[in-house]
């Protein structure tokens, strides 16, 4: 036990594991390369260990708790949910829990915030740590009151003595805040006397920053101001693979108000610093960065290896997810079949907030204010970039206006650090919307071919599926910089498969024969994590084929799915039944009686969160439009810590799923991204969004992910509704008018 804010040293072995070198089998390569001084930083991958959470919670002398939440805040409210876990164990009100977004000097390295895993992985360690703190305080109270610990009942803000008197936490802590350490004792004992109705878990707490966000008072990276701060901008490459050849530093520096210009061709870096941000555009024009672009490359050539037809012809797939059963069964004359090709487009993260950062590089310390899903990764990259010791760099994570997997690294922070080091003063760099679209990684395209068979009685007998995409989870590795990053990428591609690309491809249905193969092929196009990774595209394919097979077997699509679930899919079957009841689905509901029809779909995210959706669409042939009128969604994500936050995330997934089907698409023009703002990359507008009805399944199962789960069911439900309304099957996303309204 310690008093104050002293945090335990995680130790060298733990630190190595936290910083990612234990992942993907790269430790040996890293050790070999480190002698040459070129080890690139890697994302922070290791999950929380139970004792680490002890240092995140402090009991203050006034009876409140300070909670240092090591999760990035990007709208999902993980910090709020985990604050409720703390409050639930200590029986506190929301006002008695001070939620702190810690900097990298205040807590040891902790895994990056991705994968909808914050509540799933951190609920246990946080609740245990809070309960240990409660039991330690009960022991203190018992000693002070000359009672046995069991004589004191947990109560709001403290304990109750046998005579009914209240012993508040404030009476048990004096001086510095109380922080437990790893020697605090065994896990807390069961406490049957506790009043469960006082628990904050399951309550609809409002986010403490909600009013500030709505009224514009919330602080984001671009709002940070430091004394003596200057403003910087960087010349970004005009196309993928372009290399910097030079720039006119003297011309830029000659402009009034321009402090300095930096040109580093070896690092492909050219930037300017000025007193006034409104001078930056003119300064970059004067700098005139010159780039050498790849010669003769067309957009299709950058993706030429992602060729499903070639892979199928050669039978040359890198990975086999499932290969069970045999082809010995003789097809019955009345068996039905479905065979189809599906494609989904490249997609952008399209977060509302373009990234920004403030860097203050001093002789003894470097401080960075930025939004990131992995502040320790950003810290390591900037330390390497500047040649500084890691502990001399402090990252102050800021709230993000959306991330969706695209904010692990922070290019703006690295650029600001370079410019601040050059001028010796704090510098802010703000990306434009165009910078965001052109310089981040994106969701790769997918191509699937599925052939499946079903009996006349509606039993699935065969499922053969091949697909190709690019690495997602490990996609950004090759862009980390330095020679080793390319070595690591090559090693990963040779010896492992990308689980993110394959996410959701192994479906929940039983078949006598199942074979699912895929290849994840690295390309010159920067691909990486995007909401749900491969779960959205892969489940879209499964659920569209299941709908087609149901029609071939003349069965209701809901009943057909229920008939074909593999053993162990009871929770998925439950949400499917619930969404049918919620939406009033009956046999034949999906068939169009006019231009309006419904579709149904379901899926499991990471095998832990189970979702089903019904979508109602209206087709407008005269305008060649499809409108999503309403979506019903039922989700089972285990124990729900904050129902309002989960509903908000489900709603966001529903809108995103609508955009996935109707709007969102990135394309290449040669080696350039064609869409660079919301006029060309369309997302859903408020007036286009459907009415939604959401049901969360009550559960005592451990919390599972909710941030990107519902996406898996929404897109196929819409596509199946379009077929019900028009008779046209949707084989590519986003759909095109000609897919729905073919020319006569």
N, C-alpha and C positions, 0 to 999 in steps of 0.2 A: 504494500500500500504506500502511495505517495500523496502528498498534498501539493497542489499547484498544477502547472501545465506540463510537467516533465513527461516525455513520452519515451517508451522503451525502445532501445536500439534493436531493429529487427534481425541483425546479424548478417554476416556476409553470405552464407548459404541461402538464407531466406531472401536476401536482396537479389541475388542472382536469379532465383526462381521467380520473384516478383517482376523482374524486368524482362522476362520473356525468353531468356536463352534456353530454358528447359523445353521450350515448345518446338514442335516440328522437327526434332532431331538435329538441331543446328549447333549444339554445344561444342562438338568436336571441331567443326569448321571454324567456329568463332574463336576457339582457343588457338587454333593454328594461325588465324589471321591477326589475332590481337598483337602478336609479336611485331607485326609490321605497322601497328598503330592506326588501323583503318576500320575498326569495328563499328558498324553503324548502330544507332539506337534501335531498339525493338519495342513494340507495344508491351504494356504491362498486363500479363495474362493470368497470373496465379490468383486464385480466389482467396477469400478471407479465411484466416485461421481463427479459431474461437477466441484465443487470448488477445488477439489484436483489438477486438472490439472493446475490451476493457478501457483502453486509452481514449476511446471516442466519447465517453460519457463522464461528465463531471457534475457532482452535486455541489451547488453553490451555498454559501453561508446563509442566504435568505430563503433557502428551501426550494429554489428553482433548479432546473437541470440545464446544463449546457451540453448540446449534442453536436459534435464535429462529424458531420455526415460526409463520408468519402465517396459520394456518388455525384456525378455531374448533373446539373439541372438544365434541361432543355425543353421543359414543358410537360414532362411525364409525371412530375411530382414524387419522385422516389424519396427525396429528403422528407417530404411531408409524411409519406406512409411510414417510413422508418421512425420518424418522431412519434407517431402514434403507437408504434411498438414499444418505444421507450416509455411513453406515458402510460401505456397499458400495464406494464410490469410494475411501475412505480406509483400508479394510480394518481396521475396528475392531470390537470386541465391543459388545454392547448397553450394558454398564456403562461404556463409554468415551464414550458420547454423552449429554450432558446436554440433555434436551429442555426448552426454556423456552417458556412461553406469554407472549409479549411484550405489554406495554401499548402504548398508541398513541404514547408518546413514544420508544419504542425502535426501531421500524421505520417506514418511510414507509407511507402508505396503500396498502392491498392489497385486491384484490377480495373481496367478501363470499363466505362459504362456503355455496354452494348448488349444486344441479344435479349432484351426484356428480362434480364436476370437479376436486377437489383433486389426485388422483394424475395425472389426465389432463393438466392444465395445469401442474402444478408439478414433475412428475418430471424433465422436461428441464432447466429452470432450476436446480433443486437439484442434480441430478447433475453438470451442467456446472460449477457453482460449487465443489462439493466436489472435482471433478477438477482444476480450476484451482488450488485450494489445495494439492492433492497435488503437482502439478507444480512449483508455487513452492517447496514444501518440498524436493522432489527437487533443484531447482537450488541451494538453500541447502546441502543435504547434499553435493552434488557439489563446491561451492566449498570447503566445510570439509574435505573428504577429498581434495581435489586430484584428482578424477576427472571424467570426462565424465558428464553426466546419464544417458546410456544405459547406463552401467556399473552403475547402481544399480537393483535390481529392487524393485518394491513388495512389501512384506511386512506381516505383522500389526503394526500400530502403528508403522510406519516403513518402512525400506528395508534391503535386504541388499547388502553389498559383494561384489565378485567373490570375495574370500577367505572368504565366508560370515559375516563379522561383521555384527552388527545395528546399524543407526543409528536409534535411536528418535526419534519426533517431539519428545519432551521435550528432546532434546539440541539441537534446532534453534530453539527458542523460549525466550526469557528475558524476564523483566519482565512487561509487559502482554500480554494476549491478542493474537494475530495475526489481523488482518482484512484481506482484500484489497479493493482498490477497482476501479473500472471500467478503470483503466489497467494492470491486472495482466498483460495479454498476450492473445494469441489463444486460441481454444478449444484444449483439450488435444489432444495428438497421440495417435494410436492407440497402444496399448501391448500388443502381442501377447505380451510376456513375463509379463503379469499372471496370477496364479493364480486363475482364475474360481471355483474351488471354495470360495474364502474369502469370496465375496460374501454379504452379508447379505440381498440382494434374493431373495425367494422362501422365506426362512426364516420359521418360525412363532414370531416373537418374541411374548412375552406383554406386554400393556400394563403399563407401570410402575406405574400407579395401580390395577391390577386388585384387589389384595388390599385396598387402602383402600376401594374402592367396595363390595366384598362385606362388609367388616366395619364399614362406616359411618364410616370415618375420612376419606373424601374430602371436600374442601371445595367446597361449592356457594355460590351467591350468598347464600343465607339464613344461611350459617354464618360469614360475614365479620363481624368485630367490630372496632370502632374505639373508642379511648379517648373517653369522654364521650358515647357513642352513645345516641340516643333512638330511639323507635319511632313510625312514622307509618302512617296508613291513609287511604284516599281513598273518597269516596262515588262509586260508578260509576253511570252512567245506567241507569234501570230498563228501558229499551227502546231500540231502534234509533231514532236521530233525536231523542231527548229532549234538551231544553235546560235548563240550570240557571237557576232563578229566584231562589234565595237560600237562606239557612240562618242558624241562630241561633248566632253565634260566642260571644256572651256565655254562653249556656247551656252550651256545650261547655267553655269555658275555666273555668267555675266549678267543674267537677268536680275533686276532689283528685287530684293526679298528672298532670293535663292541662297541658301547657306552652303550647300555642297552638292556634288553629283558623284556617284560611284559607278564605275564600270569594271566588272570582273568577268572577262570572257571565259576563264576556266570554270567559273561557277554558273555561267549563263545568267549573270545578275547585273542589272543596270537600274539605278534608282536615283531619286533626287530628294532633297530636304529643303523645306522653305518655312518662313515665318507664318505664312498664311495658306490654308488648304486650297484657297481659290487660285493660287499661283501654280498648283501642281500640274494641271493639264498643259499649260503653256510651257512649263519647264521640261516636261517629258517630250513635248514636240521639239524643243530646242536640242535636247539630248540626242534625239534622232537615232535610237537604237537600231542597229543593222543586224538582220538575222539571215542565216542561210537555211532555207527550207528544204526538206527532202525532195529530191528530184524525181519526177515521173510517177509518183505514187498517187493512186486514186483511193477513195474511201473504201471501195470494195476490196482493194488489195490489202489494206490494213487488217481486214478480218477474213482473209482468204483461207486461213487454216481452220476457221470455224465453219466447216463444211460437212453437214450431216450426210449428204448423199455420198460423198467420197468415203467417209468412215464406214457407212453401211455397205458400200460396194466391196470394200476391203475387209469388212468384218473386224476392223481395227479400233476397238474401243479400249481405253486405258483402264477402266474400272467396271467391275460387276458388283452391283448392289445386292441383287437377288438372282439366284438361279436354282429353282426348285421344281420338282416334278419332271415329267418327260413328255415327249411328243408321241408316245405310243398309242394314246387314245385315238380311236377312229371317230372322226366327226360324224355326228348323227345327221341324217338328211334334213331334219328340221332345226338344226343349230342355226343361230344367227351370228353375224359377224359385224364388226366395225373396224375400219382402218382409216387413219387420217394423219395428216401432217399439221403441226401447230408451230407457230412462231410468235415470240414476244419481242418487243423492241427494246433498244437501249433507253434508259430513263435517267433523269437527273434527280438530285435530292430536292432542289427547288425550295430550300428553307427560306422563310420570310426575311431573316436577318443575314445580309452579306457579312462575311467575317471581317473582323478588325482586331487590332492589338495595339497595346502601348508597351514599349520596351524602354527600360532605363538601365543602360550598361555603364557601370562605374568600375573603378579600379579594383574595389574589394568585393563587389556584389553586383549581381544582375537580377533585376525584377521584371517580370512579364505579367501583364494583365490581358487575358484572352479567354475566349470560349473554346473549350476542348473537351472531348470525351475521355482523354487520357493525359492529365497534366504531367505525370511522371515521364511519359514518352516525350512530350514537348520539352520538358526540362532537360532530358538526356540529349535530345537533338540540338538544343541551343548551346548546351555546355560543349558538345563536340564541335559545333560550328564556330564558337568563339575561342576554343582551346582553353576552357575554364574547368575547374573542378566542379563536379555535379552539385556538391553541397553548397557552392557559392551562388547557384541559380535558384531563384524562388519563383514559382508560378502561382499567380493569384487567379484561380478559375472564376469566370464570370458566367452569369446566366446566359443561355443561348436561345435565340429565337428559332428553334428547330435545329435538328442535326441529322437524324435518320440514318446514322452510320457514316455520314460524310465529314464528321468533324473530329476525327481521331488525331490527326496531325493538324497543325495550324500554320499554313504558309505565311499568313500575314504576320504572325509572331516572329518567325524566322527572318522575314524581311525587315521588320521593325528593329530587331536586334542588330542586324548588319548595319543599318543606317544609324542607329544610336551609337554603336561602337565607333563609327566613322566621325561623328560630330561631337561626341562626348556629352550629349544632352538627351533627355527623354524624347522619344519620337513615336508618333501615332501613325499607323498605316491602316487605311480603310479601303477594302476591296469594293469595286462596283458590282452591280448585278451581272454585267458582262464578264467580269473577272471570275465570278463564281461559276458560271456555266462553262467557261472555257478552260479552267485550270483545276477543277476538282476531278476526282474519279467518279465513275458512274456505274449504274447497273448494266451488266452485259446483256446482249441478246441471247435468247434461247431458241433452239430448234428441236422439236420432238417428232418422232414417228411412233405411233402406237397401233398395234394390231391386237384385237381381243375378240373372244368368242363367248357366247352364252347359249345355254340350252333354251328350248321352247318354254320350259318351266321357270326361266329366269335365274338359273344358276350359272355363275361365272366359271368358265372352264379353262380359259387360256388368256394370258396377258403378256404380250411381248412389247417392250418399250426401249427405244434407243434415243438418246438425246446428247446434245453438245452445247457447251457454253464456254465461259472462261473462268479461271479461279476468282473467287469472290473474297473469302476470308483471307486468303494469302495474296490476293491480287495486288495490293499496294506494296508488297515486299520489294519487288523489282524496282520501284521508284524511290526507295529510301535513300539512295545515294551511296557512292563508293563502290569499289569493285566487289566487296563481299556481298552486297545486296544481290548482285546478279548470281553469285555463287550459291547463295541461300535459295534464291528463287529456283535455280536449276535443280538443286538438291531436293527441294520440296516437290517440284513437278515430277521428278524421277521416282521418288520413294514414297510419296503419299498422295492421297486424294483430297480434294477440297470439299470438306463437309458442308460448307456454306452453299456451294453450287448444287450439291445433291439434296439439300434440305427439302423435305416434303415429297421427295420422289418415290419413296417406298410407301405405298398407300395402305389403307386399313382394310382392304377387301381380300377375301380368300379366293384362290383359284387353284385348280389342280396343277396347272403349269404357270410359273411366273418367271420371267427373265427381264431384268432392268439393267441396262448398261449405259455408261456415259463416258464422255471425255471432257476434261476441263483444260482448255488450250490457252496458254498465255499469248497475248498479242501485243503489238505496240500501242494499242489504245488503253488508257489507264482505267481499269475496272476495279471495283472494290465493293465493300458492304453498302447495301441499300436496304431499305425497310423490309425485313423478313428474309433477306437474302434470296435463296432460290425457292423458298416456300410458296411465294405468290405464283410465279410462272409454273412451277411443277404441279401444284395442286389444281391450278386452272385446267391443266391438261387432263389430269385424272378425272375431275368432276364433269368435264364436258364429255369425255368418253363414256363415263357411267350413265350420263343422261341419254346419250345416243344408244347405248345398249339397252336401257330400260325401254326406249321407244321401239327398238327392234324386237324386244320380247313382249311388246304390248302390255307393259306393266307401268303402274304409277311410279315415277322416279323416286319418291320418298320410300315407298314400300320395297322397291328394287334394292335400294341401298341397305335397308334394314335386313333384307334377306341375305345379303352377301357380305356383311361385316364378318371379319375374322374373329375368332375367340379373343376375349380381352378388350373388346371395344364397347363395353357397356356405357361408359361415360359419353362417348361420341354418339352412341345410339340414343342416349337420353336427351342430349341437346337437339338432335334431329327431330325426335318426337315432340320436344317442347316448342321448337320453332314452327312445326306444323300446326300445333294447337294455337300458338300465339297469333299466327297469321290467318288462321281459319282454312288451312290447306286441307283439301279433300281430294279424293281420287278424281283425276281429270282437271284439277284446278289449273295446272300449268297450261292447258290448251286455250288458245285464243278464242274468245267469243266476239272480239272486235279488234281494234288496234292495240288493245291492252292485254297483257298476259303476265304470268308469273313463272319464275324459275327457282329451283332449290339447289343447294349445294352444302357441303360440310367438309370439315378437315380438322386435323390436329396439328398444332404448332409445337414442334420439337417433341411430339408424343406426350405432352404434358397439359397443354391448354386446348380445350375442345370447343369447336365453334360450328354453328350451323346458321345459314341465312336463307331467307326468301326475299327475292327482289321482284318488284312489280314495275314493268316498263310500259311505256307508250311509244308506239312508232307513228311517225308523221310522214307518210310517203310524199306528200306534196312538197315538203321542205327537206326530205331525205334526212330526217333527224330521228334519233333515239333519245328518249327522255326517261330517266329513272325516277319514278314517282314516289316509291316507298320501299324501304328495306326493313325487314324484321330480322333481328339477330339475337341469338341466345349463346351465351358464353359460359363455360365452366373453367375458371382459372384457379380452382382451389379456393382457399380461404381469402375472402376479399377484405383487405385492410381498410380501404376508403372507397366506398361504392361510387361516389360522385367522380372521383378521379378515374376509376376504371371505365365508367360509362363515357366519360369524355374521350378516353383513348379509343374505345370501341367506335364512337362516333367519328373520330378522326380516321380510323381505319376504313370505315364505310365510305367516307368521302374520297379517301385515297383510292379505294377499290373502284369507285366510279370513274375517277380520273384515269386509272390504269386501263379501263375498258374503252372509255370514250375519247380521251384527249392526249395523254402524255406520251411523247415520242421524241427521242433524239436521233438525228441522222448526221452523217458525215458528208461534207462536200470536199472531195480530195482528202487532205489531211486536216481539215478544219471542222470544228463543231458548227453545224448550221444554225442551231437555235441558241441564242444568247440572252434572251429576256422573255418576259411573260407575254409579249405580243406574238412570239413565234413558238414558244414552249407553253402550251395552254394547260392550265390547271383548272379545277372546278371553281366556278364563281358561286357566290351565295345563292343567286336566283336559280342556279341549275341543280342545287343540291336537293336530295330527296328528303321527304319526311322519314324519320327513323323511329323505331320502337325496339327497345333493348331490354333483355331480361338476363340477369346474372344468376347463375344457379347457386343456391346456398350450399356450402360445403365446409367440411372440417379438414379436408385434405390440405397439405402444405401449399402456400401461395406459389403460383406459377406465373409465367410471363403474361402480360396483358398489353404491352406497348405496340405490338405489331401482329397479334394473333388473328384478329378478325379479318385481316386482309385476305387470308387464304380462302375464305368462303364467299366473299362478296363478288369478286370478279366472275367466277364461274356461275354464280346464281344469276347475275345480269345476263351473261352470254346465253344461258339456258332459257331465260325469259325471252330474249330476242328471238331465239329459235321458235319458241312456243307461239310468239306473235306473228312471225313471218315465214316460218318454215326454213329459214336460212341458218346453217350452222356457222358459228364464228370460229375461224381457224387461226386468226392472228389478232394480236393486241398491239396498239388500240385498233378497234374495228374501223373500217372505212365505209363510206356511204355505199360504195358498190358491193360490199359484202352483204349488206342488208337489203338494198334496193337495186338488184341487178337490172341492167338495161334490158328492155324487151327484145 
